[in-house]
Amino acid sequence: MKKSTYWMPRILSILFICFLSLFSLDVFQPGMSTAEIALGLFMHNIPSIILIFLLVISWRREIIGALTYFAAGTIYMGFVIYNVMNSGLPWYIGVTWSLTIALPAFVIGALFLVNWRHRKKE
């Protein structure tokens, strides 16, 4: 197995988790106490914390990474499409909005799946 095939899903996963964590920076607002900011950071970073935990498991068991990222992308798309349709907008707007997060998750899941298949053949 090539080293790039091994490292690509892991590096992209770390970058994806960092990207998701950037969205938690909106909790820093004037007038908030330290406790409120800490709680807000924790709440916003729950998905990132879960993905970090699952990445540690996926490091050796690539099938877990594949299933995790496919599930994360699918669940996120479902939530966005459901919320968009309830707001009266067309469903395809929800699909395009959700792909900004779901598409990288699907790509990482596919890379973990390819990695798992290569390892399985060895």
KERO-748198 format. One line per 5 residues: number of its first residue (from 1); their letters; for each residue x negated, y negated, z of N, C-alpha, C, CB. Coordinates in pm, 1 decimal, m for minus. Each point is the difference from the previous one (the first is absolute). Glycine has a CB too. Layout:
! KERO-748198
NUM = A = X Y Z X Y Z X Y Z X Y Z; ...
END
This chain:
! KERO-748198
1 = MKKST = m85.0 117.7 0.0 85.0 m117.7 0.0 m89.6 m124.0 0.0 186.4 124.2 122.9; m149.1 m221.4 m203.1 m77.5 m123.5 m6.9 20.3 m81.1 127.0 19.5 m1.6 m250.8; m123.6 m72.1 286.2 10.4 m84.0 119.7 104.1 m108.9 m18.1 m239.3 46.3 51.6; 253.2 m98.0 m174.2 99.4 m105.5 m22.3 141.6 52.9 20.4 m156.0 m111.2 m161.7; 180.4 235.0 122.0 131.7 60.3 21.4 27.9 16.7 148.5 m18.3 119.1 m219.7
6 = YWMPR = m84.2 m89.4 295.4 16.4 16.3 144.1 25.1 m134.1 68.6 m148.6 201.4 m8.6; 70.5 m303.1 m26.3 4.4 m126.7 73.1 109.1 m96.0 m44.7 m239.6 28.3 32.4; 284.4 m17.9 m156.7 94.9 m97.8 m52.9 129.1 m10.2 81.8 m95.2 45.4 m224.0; 164.5 64.8 256.8 123.5 m16.8 78.3 m25.5 m52.9 140.6 99.1 184.9 m131.5; m212.0 m150.8 188.3 m30.3 m44.7 135.7 m29.6 m150.2 3.4 m89.5 228.7 53.0
11 = ILSIL = 9.9 m274.6 m148.6 m32.2 m142.8 m5.5 124.2 m81.6 m33.5 m234.7 54.9 m70.3; 312.7 m9.5 m28.4 122.8 m71.1 m35.2 99.3 m0.8 115.9 m35.0 64.0 m239.1; 36.5 42.8 315.6 88.9 6.2 115.9 m40.0 m103.4 104.7 38.5 244.0 m43.5; m166.9 m256.8 68.6 m47.4 m100.7 95.5 33.9 m140.4 m49.6 m186.6 153.9 72.0; 165.3 m179.2 m200.9 33.4 m131.2 m56.9 150.5 m26.8 5.7 m199.7 17.8 m150.8
16 = FICFL = 280.0 84.7 126.1 145.3 m13.8 5.2 46.6 m32.2 142.1 21.3 160.8 m192.5; m80.0 m94.8 290.7 34.9 m27.0 139.9 m39.7 m143.2 36.7 m29.9 245.2 58.3; m85.9 m289.8 m104.8 m40.3 m139.9 24.7 96.5 m97.1 m66.6 m239.9 71.9 15.2; 284.1 m40.2 m136.2 96.7 m83.9 m70.6 130.5 m9.2 77.7 m104.3 63.9 m218.5; 153.2 48.8 267.4 123.4 m1.3 78.9 m17.5 m79.4 129.2 61.7 222.6 m97.0
21 = SLFSL = m180.1 m214.6 155.1 m25.2 m71.3 125.4 m1.0 m151.6 m18.7 m131.1 196.5 78.2; 101.7 m241.8 m197.9 1.4 m144.5 m26.0 137.8 m61.4 23.1 m182.9 33.6 m166.0; 287.6 44.8 145.8 135.2 m52.1 17.6 32.6 m29.4 146.4 68.0 127.7 m202.2; m149.5 m78.7 293.1 25.3 m25.3 142.0 m51.2 m136.7 44.4 m13.2 245.1 40.1; m60.6 m312.0 m124.3 m58.5 m128.1 39.5 102.4 m112.2 9.3 m210.0 73.4 m106.5
26 = DVFQP = 332.3 m47.8 63.5 102.3 m104.8 9.8 52.2 m17.9 142.0 63.4 49.8 m234.5; m110.0 31.0 329.0 45.2 m16.4 138.7 m69.0 m117.8 68.7 43.4 246.0 10.7; m151.9 m293.7 m67.4 m70.9 m113.3 59.8 72.9 m129.3 m34.7 m220.4 123.9 m14.1; 298.2 m170.7 110.7 75.4 m123.4 m17.8 m17.9 m86.1 124.1 168.6 115.2 m150.7; m166.0 m245.9 133.9 m16.5 m88.0 115.5 112.7 19.2 101.4 m117.9 m165.2 m146.7
31 = GMSTA = 81.4 157.4 272.3 99.0 9.0 106.2 26.5 140.4 50.4 99.8 m198.5 m96.9; m164.3 298.1 38.8 20.3 137.6 45.8 m104.2 33.9 105.9 96.2 66.3 m224.8; m53.6 10.2 323.4 m92.8 41.7 104.9 m88.3 113.8 m51.0 165.2 m70.2 178.2; m269.6 98.6 m103.5 m90.2 108.3 m36.2 72.3 133.4 0.4 m191.2 m129.0 94.6; 279.9 149.5 1.2 75.1 125.0 7.3 92.1 15.6 m120.8 m10.4 m9.8 250.5
36 = EIALG = 74.0 m98.0 m292.4 88.5 6.4 m116.8 m79.2 30.5 m127.4 156.2 m162.8 111.2; m272.7 103.0 m122.1 m84.6 25.9 m116.5 m47.8 144.7 0.7 m72.8 m241.0 m3.1; 30.1 290.4 119.0 m46.9 138.3 10.5 111.8 98.0 m33.7 m165.7 m70.0 174.7; 284.7 44.9 m123.7 113.8 87.4 m30.2 34.0 m6.1 m148.8 89.1 m33.6 233.4; m90.9 m86.3 m290.2 27.9 m14.8 m142.7 m102.2 71.8 m86.3 106.1 m218.0 49.1
41 = LFMHN = m234.0 205.8 m12.6 m104.4 70.8 m74.2 19.2 150.8 8.5 m157.5 m188.9 44.4; 189.9 236.9 74.9 21.7 143.6 15.6 117.7 46.8 m84.8 m93.7 m12.0 232.2; 204.7 m59.7 m226.1 119.7 39.9 m74.6 m25.4 m2.8 m151.4 143.6 m89.5 187.0; m213.6 m12.8 m234.2 m26.8 m10.0 m142.9 m98.9 107.2 m47.4 45.3 m245.8 14.3; m131.0 291.3 75.2 m103.4 95.5 m39.2 35.2 145.3 28.0 m161.6 m178.4 41.7
46 = IPSII = 282.5 207.2 0.1 38.9 139.7 23.2 m19.2 85.0 m125.9 165.7 m77.6 172.2; m121.4 33.4 m291.9 m26.3 82.9 m119.1 m149.4 22.0 m24.9 212.1 m86.6 m98.1; m293.2 m14.9 121.1 m144.5 14.4 m19.6 m59.8 97.2 100.9 m9.6 m233.4 m89.9; 55.5 227.0 213.2 m49.0 91.6 103.6 35.3 143.7 m35.6 23.5 m180.4 173.7; 98.5 201.7 m220.6 42.4 134.5 m40.7 m84.4 48.6 m117.3 234.5 m47.3 79.5
51 = LIFLL = m258.1 m40.4 m177.6 m80.6 40.0 m115.6 m145.3 26.6 38.3 151.3 m134.1 m146.0; m205.6 60.3 242.0 m136.3 28.1 47.1 m5.4 138.5 63.4 m41.5 m246.2 38.3; 138.4 276.3 46.3 5.8 131.4 64.3 10.1 110.6 m105.1 109.7 m103.2 202.4; m23.8 83.6 m301.9 16.5 101.9 m103.6 m120.8 7.8 m92.9 245.9 m35.9 11.8; m317.0 m74.9 m31.2 m122.5 4.1 m80.0 m106.7 83.7 68.9 54.2 m225.5 m94.5
56 = VISWR = m63.2 214.5 225.3 m96.6 81.6 74.4 29.9 148.3 m21.0 m26.6 m183.3 172.4; 153.5 219.6 m169.0 38.6 139.4 m24.7 m25.6 37.0 m146.0 174.6 m14.4 181.7; m145.0 m77.7 m273.0 m12.7 26.5 m143.6 m144.4 8.2 m46.0 215.6 m115.1 m32.3; m306.6 68.3 112.2 m139.9 m0.7 m40.5 m46.3 141.2 m35.3 m41.6 m200.2 146.6; 86.7 298.3 m72.0 m35.4 139.5 m27.3 113.0 77.5 m67.3 m151.8 m8.2 196.2
61 = REIIG = 274.2 m31.9 m172.7 116.1 69.8 m57.2 68.8 m93.5 m99.0 31.5 139.6 211.4; m77.3 m132.4 m335.5 46.1 m94.2 m101.9 149.1 11.0 m28.2 m225.6 10.5 m99.4; 283.0 107.3 117.6 142.8 17.0 m27.1 83.6 m86.4 94.4 m43.4 234.7 m80.7; m4.4 m253.8 202.9 69.6 m88.9 94.4 m1.6 m143.0 m53.8 m64.3 149.0 195.3; m48.8 m192.3 m248.9 m9.5 m133.5 m58.2 91.9 m16.3 m119.5 m234.4 m12.9 78.7
66 = ALTYF = 238.9 115.0 m164.1 87.7 m6.9 m117.1 145.6 m12.3 42.4 m164.3 136.1 m131.5; 206.4 m50.3 222.4 139.8 m3.5 45.3 32.0 m129.5 73.9 m2.5 249.3 16.6; m90.9 m295.7 64.8 20.7 m122.3 77.5 20.0 m120.9 m90.1 m137.8 96.9 183.2; 49.4 m113.8 m279.9 9.1 m118.6 m84.9 117.7 7.1 m96.8 m246.6 m25.2 19.1; 278.4 144.1 m69.3 120.4 12.2 m83.1 124.7 m31.8 82.7 m114.1 174.3 m143.4
71 = AAGTI = 118.0 m124.0 265.8 115.6 m26.9 86.9 8.0 m147.8 36.5 m15.9 233.1 91.4; m97.4 m294.4 m59.3 0.1 m142.1 36.6 49.7 m86.1 m115.7 m190.8 41.2 157.9; 144.6 m12.8 m278.4 44.8 m75.8 m116.4 147.6 19.3 m28.0 m227.4 20.1 m93.1; 274.4 102.9 105.5 141.1 29.4 m25.6 89.8 m64.1 104.7 m66.6 215.0 m107.7; 29.2 m205.0 233.3 80.4 m59.9 107.6 4.2 m151.6 m15.5 m61.2 189.8 154.6
76 = YMGFV = m52.8 m250.1 m184.7 m2.6 m145.3 m17.8 88.8 m41.6 m117.2 m233.1 m7.5 94.7; 223.9 79.7 m206.5 85.0 m33.0 m114.8 147.1 13.2 35.7 m180.4 76.9 m155.0; 214.0 27.6 229.7 139.2 18.9 40.5 51.6 m114.7 84.2 m36.8 243.6 m8.1; m42.0 m286.3 105.8 40.9 m112.8 85.1 19.0 m128.1 m80.9 m122.8 104.6 191.1; 28.3 m133.0 m278.6 8.0 m124.2 m77.3 119.2 3.2 m95.0 m249.2 m26.3 16.0
81 = IYNVM = 266.9 136.5 m87.6 111.9 8.9 m94.4 132.5 m8.3 74.1 m139.8 138.9 m155.4; 150.2 m72.6 269.6 123.1 m5.8 79.5 30.3 m143.8 42.6 m42.0 234.7 81.7; m58.5 m304.6 m30.6 20.5 m138.4 44.3 32.2 m93.5 m116.3 m155.9 43.3 189.6; 91.8 m22.2 m303.3 26.7 m85.1 m116.2 141.4 23.2 m51.5 m243.8 3.7 m60.4; 285.4 121.5 53.7 135.0 29.0 m50.1 106.6 m53.9 94.3 m87.8 204.7 m113.3
86 = NSGLP = 61.5 m203.6 242.8 96.0 m56.1 95.6 4.6 m152.1 m5.7 m39.1 196.7 146.7; m63.1 m257.9 m203.0 0.1 m145.7 m11.3 69.8 m47.4 m127.2 m212.3 m5.1 130.4; 252.7 97.8 m214.6 71.0 m36.3 m122.1 m87.8 m12.2 m122.4 158.4 m114.9 142.8; m288.6 132.3 m127.4 m90.7 m5.8 m114.3 m0.4 134.1 m72.6 m142.8 m171.8 117.9; 104.3 174.9 m243.7 m6.5 127.0 m73.1 m107.7 92.4 57.2 80.5 m118.2 m205.8
91 = WYIGV = m60.7 248.1 191.1 m89.4 100.0 57.8 m141.7 m9.9 m56.2 196.9 149.0 31.6; m209.8 m185.1 m159.5 m132.9 m2.2 m61.7 m89.7 m109.1 59.3 102.7 88.6 m209.6; m43.1 m190.2 269.4 m80.4 m101.3 69.9 m66.2 65.2 121.6 154.6 m187.9 m78.1; m80.9 273.4 148.7 m56.9 71.0 114.2 m112.8 92.3 m40.0 219.4 m13.6 110.4; m205.1 78.3 m226.5 m106.0 89.7 m47.2 m127.3 m79.2 m27.6 172.1 155.1 m99.7
96 = TWSLT = m159.6 m266.4 29.1 m120.5 m77.5 m32.6 m63.5 m60.2 124.9 97.2 m51.2 m224.7; m16.0 4.5 318.4 m55.4 m54.0 124.4 m71.7 108.1 79.9 182.6 m170.9 5.0; m123.1 288.4 1.3 m56.7 105.0 84.4 m127.4 59.7 m58.3 229.0 49.5 79.5; m248.5 m62.1 m209.2 m119.3 59.1 m60.5 m129.6 m67.8 43.4 140.8 62.3 m193.1; m133.9 m183.5 245.6 m122.0 m65.8 47.2 m63.0 75.5 116.5 93.1 m219.2 m74.8
101 = IALPA = m11.1 286.3 153.2 m49.9 80.5 111.6 2.6 148.2 m35.5 80.6 m173.9 162.3; 25.4 219.1 m227.4 18.0 142.5 m25.4 m96.0 53.5 m105.8 238.1 m26.8 63.2; m266.5 m50.1 m166.8 m87.0 49.9 m106.5 m140.9 32.7 49.7 132.9 m134.6 m161.5; m198.0 48.0 239.3 m130.2 40.2 54.6 9.7 124.3 89.1 m70.1 m239.4 m9.7; 179.4 252.1 83.9 17.7 118.7 84.2 12.5 125.4 m86.5 112.1 m140.8 176.7
106 = FVIGA = m38.0 131.6 m288.0 13.2 114.4 m90.2 m133.7 36.3 m64.5 237.4 m66.2 m44.0; m315.9 m33.1 7.1 m131.4 25.5 m60.5 m91.8 68.9 100.5 27.5 m201.0 m150.0; m28.5 153.8 272.8 m83.5 62.2 103.5 47.2 142.5 26.6 m43.7 m225.6 104.4; 174.8 246.3 m98.6 53.5 134.9 17.9 m40.7 92.3 m113.4 191.9 m96.6 124.2; m188.0 46.5 m247.5 m40.8 81.1 m115.1 m148.5 33.9 7.1 179.6 m107.5 m138.5
111 = LFLVN = m261.8 12.9 181.2 m143.4 26.9 12.7 m28.6 103.5 108.5 m46.8 m232.7 m78.0; 118.7 225.6 189.0 m15.6 103.1 103.1 44.2 136.4 m53.8 37.3 m173.1 180.3; 68.6 175.5 m260.7 48.5 125.6 m57.7 m102.9 58.8 m95.8 236.4 m80.9 22.8; m296.4 m1.3 m107.3 m105.2 46.3 m91.3 m117.6 54.2 80.2 71.0 m169.0 m174.0; m108.7 99.2 278.5 m109.4 42.9 86.2 31.3 134.2 64.6 m59.1 m239.4 42.9
116 = WRHRK = 181.7 256.0 3.5 41.4 125.2 63.6 m4.0 115.2 m99.9 145.3 m129.0 159.4; m99.8 105.2 m282.0 m1.0 106.1 m102.2 m142.5 40.6 m36.2 217.2 m87.0 m90.0; m307.8 m9.9 79.8 m140.1 33.3 m29.3 m60.3 82.0 113.1 m22.6 m210.1 m135.7; 52.3 172.9 257.8 m54.7 72.2 114.8 59.8 140.5 8.4 m32.8 m218.1 122.3; 159.2 230.6 m159.2 68.6 129.3 4.1 m61.6 97.6 m100.1 211.7 m115.4 71.2
121 = KE = m257.2 63.9 m186.0 m59.0 85.7 m103.1 m138.7 49.0 38.0 131.9 m123.1 m169.6; m200.2 51.5 258.1 m137.4 37.6 37.3 m4.5 119.9 88.9 m64.6 m233.6 m20.7
END
